[in-house]
Amino acid sequence: MGTKPRAVLLMLLAVLGIALAGGTAHADGAPSGTDVQVAQTLGARELTVIIRRVDVTPSPLRVDVVTHQGTAPGTLHLAVAADGVVTSRGDVVLGAEPGVYPGNLQVDKPGPWQLSLDDGSGTTATIPFIVPARVVPPWEKATYGGFVAAGAFLLLALVVGVKAKRTAFALVPAGGAVAAIAVAVTGALLSASTPPPPAPGSQLDPTYDNVTDPYANAQLSTMDYSRPPVNLAVQAERDELTLHLTDGATGRPVDDLLIHDNALVHLVLISPSGRMSHLHPVRVGPGDYRVGVADPEAGTYTVAAELVRRGGGVQLVRSTVDLTGTAAPAPEPPGAGPRTVDGTPVDLTITPGTPTTITAHFKTQDLQPWLGMLGHLIVAGPITGQPGTAAAKAPTWAHVHAMIPPVAGQLDRPDETVAAYGPDVSFTYTFAAPGRYRIWLQAERGYRVLTIPAVVDVPTTGAGR
């Protein structure tokens, strides 16, 4: 082999070694998936359904059902379906004690799926979810393909350089190796600067095709980021509410809600006397959600539904509904101070100012996450008159969170099996106007959601205007 071809080959080896050591492309495809946690008020049961993540298919699908204090034992019939075809069934037997009850199903391909839960009462809840696919971006294919081609060309150049009578022939495959390395390096550089395609499920209506190959049609239509708000119609029949969600432009049923803070719909009901219920209606069909109301008061309830529509952001829609019942009115709640809630001592402190700090001191360190958060605070006001009807007209409605302290390297948010938080649950909120506000603070302990009602009188000087 001549001096010049040998030098070229040595240079190629050095370039290839550098590229392989430091030029690996960053994967930019669909994620491997995370656990899906969805709160469901199914009949008289308040459940949290955890669909465990699936990394490859076909694969078992584990579904854990978390029950709370007071949940009746029984059997939930589960099924998963893709393209309307049920592929796997299983049962989860709920015990009398609150906790986690596992179920096992099977999924055989990536794409959009639907989990159904039937408790035998005639209402079947359906939860849409996505089984992700391992997607290799085009530039990652170019990067690794270029390195493989460069290696092949390099071996060919070595063979030609050794066996050919004219060693200059080795320059031809050597040139191919250089070109392949250029393609690989270009792909590696593009991987860090090119944005990923729209994510099926969160930005696009998911289909099998766009889940398995999101790069095939990466263009978003105008409607994907401009879907109008929903219209909410509420009907009451005995002890059940029916929510009809329709598109504000077309009037068609809305079937593109995203799981937001571990629920498809967060429904807040304020009774005539000010008793708050934080419920999670189950999806029984496109735009059709149902939820039971246990032991209601007679009179007008305020209804506030918080939801996220794909391409539409977070929305809060309010309405009222008249219910009949025999429950006694709730007493007027106190302001700050010590109290006992479901056997748990708690001291509520309110530090006025702009912003205002509201803290519940539970004097315990076994609080559990609920709906992905350490605590929830519902604010309505200013209110004058009967809370049930006045809350519907209140200019301010807010749903404030106390976040779970982050843990480095933890991808999935801790679920309700982790009882390691407390003793304080704090919120920071700026009241927009002076007046009397109703607030309800919620946290979970011992698989029981504790609700602390209180009133806050915001003076003019602390209004935060």
C-alpha positions in Angstrom: 0.0 0.0 0.0 1.3 3.4 -0.9 2.0 6.2 1.6 -0.9 8.4 0.5 -3.7 5.8 0.7 -2.4 4.6 4.0 -2.5 8.2 5.4 -6.1 8.6 4.0 -7.2 5.4 5.8 -5.6 6.4 9.1 -7.4 9.7 8.9 -10.7 7.9 8.2 -10.1 5.7 11.3 -9.5 8.7 13.4 -12.6 10.6 12.2 -14.8 7.5 12.6 -13.5 7.0 16.1 -14.2 10.6 17.1 -17.7 10.5 15.6 -18.6 7.2 17.3 -17.3 8.5 20.6 -19.0 11.9 20.7 -21.6 12.1 17.9 -24.4 9.9 19.1 -27.8 11.3 18.2 -30.4 12.1 20.9 -33.6 10.1 20.5 -36.5 12.4 19.8 -39.3 10.0 19.2 -42.4 9.1 21.3 -41.5 8.5 24.9 -41.6 5.0 26.4 -44.6 5.9 28.4 -45.5 6.8 31.9 -48.2 5.5 34.3 -51.7 6.9 33.6 -53.6 7.9 36.8 -57.3 8.7 36.4 -59.8 9.4 39.2 -63.2 7.9 38.7 -66.4 8.5 40.7 -68.0 5.2 39.6 -71.4 4.9 41.3 -70.8 5.3 45.0 -67.1 4.5 44.7 -64.3 7.1 44.5 -61.5 5.2 42.7 -58.1 6.0 41.3 -57.3 3.8 38.2 -53.6 3.5 37.5 -52.8 2.1 34.1 -49.1 1.0 34.4 -46.8 2.0 31.6 -46.0 -0.4 28.7 -42.6 -0.2 27.0 -43.0 -2.9 24.4 -45.8 -4.8 22.7 -47.2 -7.4 22.9 -47.1 -7.1 26.7 -49.1 -7.6 29.8 -51.0 -4.5 31.0 -51.3 -4.0 34.7 -54.2 -2.0 36.0 -54.2 -1.0 39.7 -57.4 0.2 41.3 -57.0 2.4 44.4 -60.0 2.5 46.7 -60.7 4.9 49.5 -62.2 4.8 53.0 -65.9 3.8 52.8 -65.6 2.1 49.4 -67.9 -0.9 49.2 -66.3 -4.3 48.3 -67.2 -5.9 45.0 -65.9 -6.9 41.6 -64.9 -4.6 38.7 -65.0 -6.1 35.2 -62.2 -4.7 33.1 -61.7 -4.8 29.3 -59.3 -3.2 26.8 -60.2 -2.5 23.2 -58.4 -1.2 20.2 -60.3 0.0 17.1 -63.5 -0.9 18.9 -62.5 -4.6 19.3 -62.1 -6.0 22.8 -58.9 -7.9 23.0 -58.6 -8.7 26.7 -60.8 -9.0 29.8 -60.1 -9.4 33.5 -61.6 -8.7 36.9 -60.4 -6.8 39.9 -61.9 -7.9 43.2 -62.2 -4.9 45.6 -61.9 -5.7 49.3 -63.4 -4.0 52.3 -60.2 -2.3 53.3 -58.9 0.7 51.3 -55.8 0.2 49.2 -54.5 -1.0 45.9 -56.1 -3.9 44.0 -54.4 -5.2 40.9 -55.8 -6.4 37.6 -54.0 -7.9 34.6 -54.9 -7.5 30.9 -53.0 -7.8 27.6 -52.2 -5.3 24.8 -50.8 -6.5 21.5 -49.9 -3.3 19.6 -49.1 0.4 20.0 -51.7 3.0 19.4 -54.9 4.4 21.0 -56.7 2.0 23.4 -59.7 2.2 25.6 -60.0 0.7 29.1 -63.6 0.0 30.3 -64.7 -0.6 33.9 -68.0 -2.1 34.8 -69.2 -2.4 38.4 -72.4 -4.2 37.5 -74.6 -1.1 38.2 -75.4 -0.5 34.6 -72.8 2.3 34.1 -69.6 1.4 32.2 -66.7 3.9 32.5 -64.3 4.2 29.6 -60.8 5.7 29.8 -58.8 6.4 26.6 -55.1 5.8 26.8 -52.1 5.4 24.4 -49.7 2.5 24.2 -46.6 4.2 22.8 -44.3 2.9 20.1 -40.5 3.1 20.0 -40.0 5.7 17.2 -36.6 6.3 15.6 -36.4 9.9 14.1 -35.1 10.2 10.5 -32.0 12.0 11.6 -31.2 9.2 14.1 -31.5 6.7 11.2 -29.2 8.9 9.1 -26.7 9.1 12.0 -26.4 5.4 12.7 -26.8 4.5 9.0 -24.0 6.8 8.1 -21.7 5.3 10.7 -22.5 1.8 9.5 -21.9 2.8 5.9 -18.7 4.5 6.9 -17.5 1.3 8.6 -18.3 -0.8 5.5 -16.6 1.6 3.2 -13.6 1.7 5.5 -13.2 -2.1 5.4 -13.6 -2.1 1.7 -10.9 0.6 1.4 -8.6 -1.6 3.5 -9.2 -4.6 1.4 -8.7 -2.7 -1.8 -5.6 -1.0 -0.5 -4.0 -4.3 0.4 -4.9 -6.4 -2.6 -5.2 -4.0 -5.5 -2.2 -3.5 -7.7 -2.9 0.2 -7.8 -3.4 1.4 -4.2 -5.0 4.6 -5.5 -8.1 2.5 -6.1 -8.6 2.6 -2.3 -9.4 6.3 -2.5 -12.8 5.5 -4.1 -14.3 3.6 -1.0 -12.4 6.0 1.2 -14.3 8.8 -0.4 -17.5 6.9 0.3 -16.6 6.6 3.9 -16.0 10.4 4.2 -19.4 11.0 2.6 -21.1 8.6 5.0 -19.4 10.2 8.0 -20.6 13.6 6.7 -24.2 12.3 6.6 -23.9 10.8 10.1 -22.4 14.0 11.6 -25.1 16.1 9.9 -27.8 13.8 11.3 -26.3 14.1 14.8 -26.2 17.9 14.6 -29.8 18.0 13.4 -31.0 15.8 16.2 -30.2 18.6 18.8 -31.8 21.4 16.9 -34.9 20.0 15.1 -38.1 20.1 17.1 -40.1 16.8 17.5 -43.3 16.3 15.6 -46.7 16.9 17.2 -47.3 14.3 19.9 -50.3 12.1 19.2 -52.7 12.2 22.1 -51.6 15.5 23.5 -51.5 17.6 20.3 -53.0 15.4 17.7 -56.0 13.0 17.8 -54.2 9.7 18.1 -54.3 7.0 15.5 -52.4 3.8 15.0 -50.5 5.4 12.1 -49.4 8.7 13.8 -48.4 6.8 17.1 -46.2 4.4 15.3 -44.8 7.0 12.8 -45.4 10.5 14.0 -42.9 11.8 11.4 -45.0 10.6 8.4 -47.4 13.5 8.7 -45.9 16.0 11.1 -48.0 19.0 9.9 -50.7 20.3 12.3 -54.0 21.4 10.9 -55.4 24.7 11.9 -58.0 23.0 14.1 -55.4 21.3 16.2 -54.5 24.5 18.0 -57.8 26.3 17.7 -60.6 24.1 19.0 -63.3 26.2 20.6 -64.5 25.9 24.2 -67.1 23.3 25.2 -70.7 23.9 26.0 -71.9 22.2 29.2 -75.4 21.0 29.8 -76.2 19.3 33.1 -79.2 17.1 33.8 -80.3 15.6 37.1 -82.1 12.3 37.5 -82.6 11.1 41.0 -79.1 10.8 42.5 -77.1 11.0 39.2 -75.9 13.9 37.1 -75.5 13.7 33.4 -73.0 16.0 31.7 -73.3 16.7 28.0 -70.2 18.3 26.5 -70.6 19.7 23.0 -68.3 21.7 20.6 -69.0 25.4 20.8 -68.8 25.8 17.0 -70.4 22.7 15.6 -72.6 21.4 18.5 -71.1 17.9 18.1 -70.2 15.8 21.1 -66.7 16.5 22.4 -64.5 13.5 22.6 -61.0 14.9 22.8 -60.6 15.5 26.5 -57.1 15.0 28.0 -56.3 13.6 31.4 -55.6 16.7 33.4 -54.3 16.4 37.0 -55.3 12.8 37.0 -58.9 13.1 35.7 -60.8 13.7 32.5 -63.2 16.1 34.3 -62.9 17.7 37.7 -66.4 18.4 38.9 -67.0 20.7 41.9 -70.5 20.8 43.4 -71.5 23.4 45.9 -74.7 22.5 47.8 -77.2 25.2 48.9 -75.6 25.4 52.3 -72.0 25.4 51.0 -71.0 21.7 51.3 -68.4 21.0 48.6 -68.0 17.8 46.6 -65.0 17.2 44.4 -66.1 14.4 42.0 -64.8 12.9 38.8 -67.5 11.9 36.3 -66.9 8.7 34.2 -67.0 8.8 30.5 -69.8 6.6 29.1 -69.6 7.8 25.5 -68.4 10.7 23.3 -69.3 13.9 25.2 -71.4 11.9 27.7 -70.2 11.8 31.4 -72.1 10.5 34.5 -71.6 11.0 38.2 -73.6 10.0 41.2 -74.4 12.4 44.0 -74.7 10.8 47.4 -77.3 12.1 49.8 -77.9 15.5 48.2 -79.6 18.5 49.8 -82.7 19.9 48.3 -82.1 23.1 46.3 -79.9 24.7 43.7 -76.3 23.4 43.4 -73.5 25.2 41.7 -71.7 23.1 39.1 -68.1 23.9 38.0 -66.3 21.5 35.6 -62.6 21.9 34.9 -61.3 20.1 31.9 -58.6 20.2 29.1 -59.5 19.8 25.5 -56.9 18.7 23.0 -55.7 21.9 21.4 -57.9 24.0 23.6 -56.1 24.3 26.9 -57.7 24.3 30.4 -61.3 25.3 30.6 -63.7 26.0 33.5 -67.4 25.9 32.7 -70.0 26.6 35.3 -73.7 26.0 35.6 -76.4 25.2 38.1 -78.7 22.3 38.7 -81.6 21.6 41.1 -81.5 18.5 43.2 -84.0 16.9 45.5 -82.9 15.2 48.7 -83.1 15.1 52.5 -79.5 15.8 53.6 -79.2 18.4 56.5 -77.6 21.7 55.6 -73.9 22.1 56.4 -73.0 24.4 59.3 -71.3 27.7 58.7 -67.6 27.0 58.5 -65.2 28.8 60.8 -62.2 30.8 59.7 -58.6 30.0 60.7 -57.9 27.9 63.8 -57.7 24.3 65.1 -60.3 21.7 64.2 -60.8 18.0 63.7 -61.6 16.6 60.3 -62.7 12.9 60.1 -60.7 12.2 63.2 -57.6 14.1 62.1 -56.5 17.2 64.1 -55.6 20.1 61.8 -54.8 23.7 62.4 -55.6 26.1 59.6 -53.6 29.3 59.4 -54.3 32.2 57.0 -51.5 34.8 56.6 -53.1 37.8 54.9 -51.4 39.9 52.3 -50.8 40.0 48.6 -50.4 37.1 48.0 -52.1 35.3 50.9 -50.7 32.1 52.4 -53.1 29.4 53.5 -51.6 26.5 55.4 -53.1 23.3 56.9 -51.0 21.9 59.8 -51.9 18.2 60.0 -49.2 17.4 62.6 -48.5 14.1 60.9 -46.2 12.9 58.1 -48.3 10.3 56.5 -50.2 12.3 53.9 -50.7 10.8 50.5 -50.8 12.3 47.0 -54.3 12.8 45.6 -54.8 13.6 41.9 -51.1 13.9 41.6 -50.9 16.7 44.2 -50.2 17.0 47.9 -53.3 19.2 48.3 -56.1 21.0 46.6 -57.7 24.4 47.3 -61.0 25.4 45.9 -61.8 29.2 46.1 -65.1 30.9 45.3 -66.1 34.4 46.0 -66.8 37.1 46.9 -70.1 35.5 48.1 -73.2 37.1 49.6 -76.3 35.1 50.5 -76.9 31.4 50.2 -73.6 29.7 49.1 -75.2 27.3 46.7 -76.7 29.9 44.4 -74.3 32.7 45.2 -71.3 30.6 44.3 -72.6 30.3 40.7 -72.5 34.0 40.4 -69.2 34.5 42.2 -66.7 36.4 39.9 -63.8 34.3 41.1 -63.3 30.6 40.9 -59.9 29.0 41.5 -58.4 25.6 41.8 -55.0 25.9 43.5 -52.5 23.1 44.1 -49.9 22.2 46.7 -47.2 20.5 44.7 -45.4 17.3 45.7 -41.7 17.9 46.4 -39.8 16.7 43.4 -37.3 13.8 43.5 -34.3 13.8 41.2 -34.5 11.1 38.6 -38.1 10.2 39.3 -40.2 10.2 36.1 -43.6 9.1 37.4 -45.3 11.1 40.0 -45.8 9.1 43.2 -49.3 7.6 43.6 -51.5 7.1 46.6 -49.5 4.2 48.0 -46.8 6.7 49.1 -47.8 8.0 52.6 -44.7 10.1 53.4 -45.7 13.8 53.2 -46.6 16.5 55.7 -47.1 17.9 58.2 -47.9 21.1 56.4 -49.9 21.7 53.2 -49.5 25.2 52.0 -51.1 27.3 49.2 -50.3 30.8 47.9 -53.1 32.7 46.4 -53.9 36.3 45.6 -57.5 37.3 46.1 -58.7 39.5 43.3 -61.2 41.6 45.2 -62.3 42.3 48.8 -65.2 40.4 50.3 -66.1 37.0 51.9 -64.7 33.9 50.2 -65.6 30.3 50.7 -62.5 28.0 50.5 -62.2 24.2 50.7 -58.8 22.6 51.3 -58.3 19.0 50.5 -55.6 16.4 51.3 -55.5 12.7 51.7 -54.6 10.6 54.7 -55.2 6.9 55.2 -56.9 6.6 51.8 -59.5 9.2 53.0 -59.8 12.6 51.3 -60.1 15.2 54.1 -62.0 18.3 53.2 -61.6 21.5 55.3 -64.1 24.2 54.7 -63.4 27.7 55.8 -64.3 31.4 55.2 -61.8 34.1 54.4 -62.8 37.8 54.8 -60.5 39.8 52.5 -60.5 43.5 53.5 -60.2 46.3 51.0 -56.5 47.0 52.0 -55.6 43.4 51.3 -57.5 42.9 48.1 -54.5 42.7 46.0 -55.7 45.1 43.3 
